[in-house]
Structures are given as C-alpha cells and as structure tokens.
C-alpha cells in the first residue's frame, strides 16, 4: 500500500476535521518537541565551549573534542581512556538492564492474571490499587523509598525487631534503595503493554493446551509469551530507556559511591556550565540506548509495527 492510499484510508476512517487535527498534533509533538530539540542538541555537541560573546564568531567551529573527552579524558591524563566517565556509563546501562529484567519478572505474572481475569470486579480493584500510588509525585515517592530503606526506616526496624541483624543494613550505600525505587517507578509501563496484549489472547488455546497435558511452563513458553512478545518488547523498551535516563531517583536514592551517567550530564550542563560537553554525553547515551533496543528487537525478531499494534 502506498502512502497516498494510507492517507486516504486514514481520512475516510476519521473524517477530514479529526484526521487533520490528529496529523497536526502528532506532527507538532514529533517534530517540534522531539526531533528539532535533538537536532539542536546534536549540533551543540560538536561546538567549542566558548563564552557567550564569542558564540557565532570565527572560533565557533565544529569539533570532536567533547566526544574525545568522554573516550580519552583530559589531555595529559595517565590513563589511556576516561576510566571514570566510561565506567559510570557502562554501570548505568547494566543497572538499567537489570532493572528492566526485574520489572519483567515481577510484572509478567500480574499482567497475565489481569489479562485472563479481565472484566471481573477483582481486576478493576487491582488495577485501581496499582494506579493510585502514582497520584503521588515521583520526587515524593523517591523520598518515601529513602525513608523506608533508611537506617531507621521501616525495613531496618523490622529486621532489628526480629533479631535478623545486629546493626542497621545500609541499603542506600548498597544501592538496594536505588534499584528498588527505579523498578517501582516504571512498573505500570511494564504491566499495561503486556496486559493489553494478553487480554486479547484466545483462552481456548490455553484450555486446549491444558487438555492435552501441557505443563504450565510450556503453555507460557509456547503460547502466551510468543503472543505477548509485542507487549513485552514495548514494556522493556520504555523501562530500559527511562531507567538509563533517570535523574531524580539516582539523585535521591543513590549512595555516595553510586553515580549515574545522567548525573554527570546534569553536572556538565548546570554546575560546569559546559553545554556542548553535556550535549555530547547526552547524545552518546541516547544513541547507545537506541542501538541496544534495536539490537534486542532484531535478536528477538520483533518488528516496530508489532510494538505499535
């Protein structure tokens, strides 16, 4: 189907007025709020860090110095590459990967139950209980997690009262609070894409597999998971990208030795005042995350159109 036929079907289905509004709204959101700022950021990342009066002058030329700094560090440094920043970068991606896997393992059984029990009163109550906590601001929820995992928090008080530990456990320094907070922050983004797909699964397929004596793990491996693959991919993509780009949770819940790559970007933009270097770091993080997501989609044979269903 060519583009003109697709547009014709779109306007026939939605009408000229509504169709035009949808195209303008989506185009504004995509071009003005996403593409143009990213292109501006990309251009910024190749510029020299100059005082405002010299911007646009003869010294304002393109350079790769900020990308070289991320890879090699400051000139004259003893190490052959930027150990600190690259280490934080890799650690951030690995942590985001494990947060994504944690959310997937936690949310898949719940999404399956919601999808198979769709329409019952218990399902509505459970969905409501999932949504209500997110009425609270993300910053307040992060501080609540810091209180819960603190030295005198609920968990440590319970462990001490039960005699399981002699001294409070430092969950903040061990990053337990950080990973728990990140996993909790994006639970709904993992549950609902899977729930929406599993809800449309024909229950007769599951019943037929049970009648033929298939164990529960084979039913999920051969029927449910392949069918729910678009929802799983969508949820994992959102959780991974948002975890890798999180700033509030690492700032509040991170220990003194845990540094998130977004915190380095924030420091270059705000504390260091070096916007080109901050832009270069941000572009690298965005590009690598997109490459990881596209590689995972290729590995698991998921198409972009499947996610958009």
DRENVEXLO-328765 format. One record per residue (C-alpha): residue in one letter; x negated, y, z negated. Coordinates in Angstrom, 2 decimals. Example, Ala and Ser with C-alpha at 12.3 -4.5 7.8 and 13.67 -1.06 7.14 Angstrom:
<nodes>
 rest       X       Y       Z
    a  -12.30   -4.50   -7.80
    s  -13.67   -1.06   -7.14
</nodes>
This chain:
<nodes>
 rest       X       Y       Z
    x    0.00    0.00    0.00
    x   -1.43    3.39    0.99
    x   -1.42    6.50   -1.19
    x    1.44    8.25    0.62
    x    3.73    5.23    0.19
    x    2.83    5.04   -3.51
    x    3.69    8.72   -3.99
    x    6.95    8.24   -2.10
    x    7.96    5.37   -4.36
    x    6.94    7.40   -7.40
    x    9.14   10.36   -6.44
    x   12.03    8.09   -5.44
    x   11.94    6.42   -8.84
    x   11.50    9.58  -10.95
    x   13.01   12.31   -8.81
    x   11.29   15.38   -7.40
    x   11.53   17.51  -10.56
    x   10.44   14.93  -13.13
    x    7.87   13.42  -10.78
    x    6.26   16.81  -10.12
    x    6.18   17.58  -13.85
    x    4.53   14.24  -14.65
    x    1.89   14.71  -11.96
    x    1.10   18.26  -13.10
    x    0.97   17.27  -16.78
    x   -1.24   14.23  -16.19
    x   -3.44   16.17  -13.75
    x   -3.88   19.02  -16.26
    x   -4.71   16.57  -19.04
    x   -7.14   14.59  -16.92
    x   -8.88   17.39  -15.03
    x   -8.78   20.42  -17.33
    x   -9.06   18.69  -20.71
    x  -11.35   15.77  -19.85
    x  -13.23   15.93  -16.54
    x  -14.19   19.62  -16.49
    x  -15.46   19.71  -20.12
    x  -17.52   16.57  -19.49
    x  -18.99   18.05  -16.32
    x  -19.83   21.21  -18.24
    x  -21.46   19.09  -20.94
    x  -23.43   17.21  -18.28
    x  -24.68   20.46  -16.76
    x  -25.61   21.76  -20.22
    x  -27.66   18.64  -20.94
    x  -30.06   19.45  -18.07
    x  -30.68   23.05  -19.14
    x  -33.52   24.50  -21.19
    x  -32.82   25.61  -24.73
    x  -33.02   29.38  -24.25
    x  -31.95   32.44  -26.24
    x  -28.60   33.86  -25.04
    x  -30.21   36.87  -23.25
    x  -32.31   34.52  -21.06
    x  -29.41   32.26  -20.03
    x  -28.76   32.63  -16.33
    x  -32.19   34.12  -15.77
    x  -35.22   32.75  -13.95
    x  -36.11   30.46  -16.87
    x  -32.66   28.85  -16.87
    x  -33.54   25.89  -14.66
    x  -32.76   22.20  -14.75
    x  -34.92   19.88  -16.83
    x  -35.04   16.35  -18.24
    x  -36.76   17.38  -21.46
    x  -33.79   16.56  -23.72
    x  -33.39   13.05  -22.33
    x  -37.15   12.57  -22.63
    x  -36.97   13.72  -26.24
    x  -34.36   11.07  -27.02
    x  -36.56    8.38  -25.45
    x  -40.05    9.56  -26.42
    x  -39.60   12.01  -29.29
    x  -41.61   15.18  -29.81
    x  -44.77   15.68  -27.80
    x  -47.87   14.58  -29.64
    x  -46.00   12.12  -31.83
    x  -47.86    8.99  -32.87
    x  -45.18    6.54  -31.74
    x  -44.64    5.79  -28.05
    x  -40.88    6.34  -28.32
    x  -38.35    8.10  -30.53
    x  -38.04    5.48  -33.26
    x  -35.58    7.35  -35.46
    x  -33.01    8.53  -32.93
    x  -33.10    5.36  -30.81
    x  -32.82    3.24  -33.95
    x  -29.76    5.18  -35.08
    x  -28.30    4.92  -31.57
    x  -28.65    1.12  -31.45
    x  -27.40    0.74  -35.02
    x  -24.32    2.82  -34.21
    x  -23.44    0.67  -31.20
    x  -23.99   -2.58  -33.11
    x  -21.87   -1.33  -36.02
    x  -19.09   -0.26  -33.64
    x  -19.21   -3.72  -32.05
    x  -18.78   -5.47  -35.41
    x  -16.00   -3.08  -36.45
    x  -14.22   -3.99  -33.20
    x  -14.62   -7.73  -33.83
    x  -13.43   -7.30  -37.42
    x  -10.31   -5.45  -36.30
    x   -9.64   -8.04  -33.59
    x   -9.83  -10.97  -36.01
    x   -7.72   -9.11  -38.56
    x   -5.06   -7.81  -36.18
    x   -4.55  -10.72  -33.77
    x   -2.58  -12.92  -36.23
    x   -0.47   -9.94  -37.26
    x    0.18   -8.91  -33.65
    x    1.13  -12.49  -32.80
    x    3.60  -12.65  -35.69
    x    5.12   -9.29  -34.77
    x    5.41  -10.29  -31.13
    x    7.02  -13.65  -31.81
    x    9.35  -12.32  -34.52
    x   10.33   -9.23  -32.51
    x   13.82   -7.93  -33.26
    x   14.11   -9.18  -36.85
    x   14.56   -6.84  -39.78
    x   11.31   -8.02  -41.38
    x    9.41   -6.98  -38.27
    x   10.78   -3.43  -38.41
    x    9.90   -3.14  -42.10
    x    6.38   -4.46  -41.48
    x    5.80   -2.04  -38.59
    x    7.05    0.80  -40.79
    x    4.63   -0.20  -43.55
    x    1.82   -0.15  -41.00
    x    2.69    3.31  -39.72
    x    3.49    5.17  -42.96
    x   -0.13    5.30  -44.27
    x   -1.14    7.09  -41.08
    x    1.07   10.02  -42.00
    x   -1.84   10.96  -44.28
    x   -4.67   12.97  -42.71
    x   -7.74   10.99  -41.62
    x  -10.02   13.06  -43.86
    x   -7.88   12.37  -46.91
    x   -7.80    8.65  -46.12
    x  -11.60    8.63  -45.85
    x  -11.93   10.31  -49.25
    x   -9.44    7.80  -50.66
    x  -11.71    4.99  -49.46
    x  -14.67    6.70  -51.12
    x  -12.74    6.77  -54.38
    x  -11.69    3.12  -54.04
    x  -15.25    1.93  -53.32
    x  -16.99    4.33  -55.72
    x  -18.98    3.27  -58.79
    x  -15.95    3.94  -60.99
    x  -13.42    3.06  -58.29
    x  -10.64    0.50  -58.33
    x  -12.72   -2.36  -56.88
    x  -15.66   -1.92  -59.26
    x  -13.38   -1.53  -62.26
    x  -11.62   -4.74  -61.31
    x  -14.89   -6.63  -60.81
    x  -16.22   -5.42  -64.16
    x  -12.98   -6.28  -65.97
    x  -13.03   -9.82  -64.53
    x  -16.67  -10.25  -65.51
    x  -17.78  -10.96  -61.95
    x  -20.53   -8.31  -62.07
    x  -22.54   -6.73  -64.86
    x  -23.06   -3.38  -63.14
    x  -21.03   -1.48  -60.55
    x  -21.73   -2.50  -56.95
    x  -22.93    0.35  -54.75
    x  -20.51   -0.14  -51.86
    x  -21.37    3.30  -50.48
    x  -25.11    2.63  -50.13
    x  -24.46   -0.84  -48.71
    x  -22.14    0.67  -46.03
    x  -19.25   -1.56  -47.09
    x  -17.07    1.51  -47.59
    x  -18.06    2.91  -44.18
    x  -17.28   -0.24  -42.20
    x  -14.06   -0.83  -44.13
    x  -12.96    2.75  -43.53
    x  -13.71    2.57  -39.81
    x  -11.92   -0.76  -39.48
    x   -8.89    0.59  -41.29
    x   -8.82    3.85  -39.32
    x   -8.19    2.15  -35.97
    x   -6.09   -0.87  -36.96
    x   -2.96    0.40  -35.20
    x   -4.89    0.94  -31.97
    x   -5.75   -2.74  -32.03
    x   -2.40   -4.14  -33.17
    x    0.09   -2.41  -30.89
    x   -1.53   -3.12  -27.48
    x   -1.67   -6.82  -28.36
    x    1.82   -6.72  -29.85
    x    3.29   -5.14  -26.72
    x    1.84   -7.91  -24.53
    x    2.59  -10.86  -26.82
    x    6.18   -9.64  -27.24
    x    6.81  -10.35  -23.54
    x    5.35  -13.86  -23.70
    x    7.90  -16.55  -22.88
    x    8.37  -18.50  -26.11
    x    9.36  -21.58  -24.12
    x    5.72  -22.02  -23.12
    x    4.69  -22.25  -26.76
    x    7.54  -24.61  -27.60
    x    6.66  -26.82  -24.65
    x    3.03  -26.98  -25.75
    x    4.11  -27.93  -29.27
    x    6.44  -30.63  -27.97
    x    3.52  -32.09  -26.03
    x    1.49  -32.30  -29.22
    x   -0.95  -29.44  -28.64
    x   -2.58  -28.18  -31.86
    x   -2.13  -24.53  -32.84
    x   -5.67  -23.54  -31.85
    x   -5.23  -24.97  -28.34
    x   -1.91  -23.15  -27.93
    x   -3.59  -19.85  -28.71
    x   -6.71  -20.64  -26.65
    x   -4.89  -21.82  -23.53
    x   -1.62  -19.85  -23.62
    x   -1.46  -16.84  -25.95
    x   -4.97  -15.39  -25.64
    x   -5.13  -15.54  -21.79
    x   -1.71  -13.90  -21.62
    x   -2.64  -11.25  -24.21
    x   -6.01  -10.51  -22.57
    x   -4.96   -7.05  -21.27
    x   -3.75   -6.01  -24.73
    x   -6.88   -7.38  -26.38
    x   -9.07   -5.51  -23.89
    x   -7.17   -2.27  -24.39
    x   -7.35   -2.50  -28.18
    x  -11.03   -3.45  -28.23
    x  -11.89   -0.62  -25.84
    x  -10.19    2.03  -27.96
    x  -11.58    0.74  -31.25
    x  -15.13    0.43  -29.93
    x  -15.18    3.86  -28.29
    x  -13.65    5.61  -31.29
    x  -15.88    3.78  -33.78
    x  -19.03    4.65  -31.83
    x  -17.87    8.29  -31.61
    x  -16.61    8.62  -35.18
    x  -17.87   11.55  -37.26
    x  -15.60   12.11  -40.25
    x  -15.86    8.58  -41.68
    x  -19.70    8.39  -41.44
    x  -19.98   11.84  -43.00
    x  -17.75   10.94  -45.96
    x  -18.27    7.21  -46.44
    x  -21.85    6.76  -45.23
    x  -24.62    6.17  -47.72
    x  -27.83    8.23  -47.96
    x  -29.69    5.84  -45.64
    x  -26.90    5.36  -43.10
    x  -26.97    7.83  -40.24
    x  -24.50    7.70  -37.35
    x  -25.55    8.84  -33.89
    x  -22.66   11.30  -33.81
    x  -24.11   12.94  -36.91
    x  -27.35   13.58  -35.01
    x  -25.31   15.10  -32.17
    x  -23.45   17.27  -34.67
    x  -26.73   18.42  -36.19
    x  -28.15   19.45  -32.82
    x  -25.00   21.38  -31.93
    x  -24.34   23.11  -35.24
    x  -27.36   23.04  -37.55
    x  -30.11   23.03  -34.94
    x  -28.26   25.30  -32.54
    x  -29.70   23.33  -29.61
    x  -26.61   22.78  -27.47
    x  -28.45   21.33  -24.43
    x  -30.07   18.62  -26.59
    x  -26.80   17.86  -28.33
    x  -25.11   17.65  -24.93
    x  -27.78   15.24  -23.66
    x  -27.33   13.00  -26.70
    x  -23.55   13.08  -26.26
    x  -23.79   12.20  -22.56
    x  -26.07    9.24  -23.33
    x  -23.66    7.93  -25.96
    x  -20.68    8.31  -23.62
    x  -22.45    6.71  -20.66
    x  -23.74    3.71  -22.59
    x  -20.35    3.10  -24.23
    x  -18.62    3.19  -20.84
    x  -21.19    0.77  -19.40
    x  -20.68   -1.61  -22.32
    x  -16.90   -1.52  -21.90
    x  -17.08   -2.06  -18.12
    x  -19.57   -4.92  -18.58
    x  -17.31   -6.57  -21.15
    x  -14.33   -6.23  -18.80
    x  -16.34   -7.82  -16.00
    x  -17.53  -10.61  -18.29
    x  -14.01  -11.49  -19.42
    x  -12.55  -10.87  -15.95
    x  -10.19   -8.07  -16.96
    x   -9.22   -5.50  -14.35
    x   -8.44   -1.86  -15.01
    x   -4.95   -2.38  -13.64
    x   -4.30   -5.13  -16.20
    x   -5.00   -2.72  -19.07
    x   -2.64   -0.15  -17.59
    x    0.31   -2.54  -17.45
</nodes>
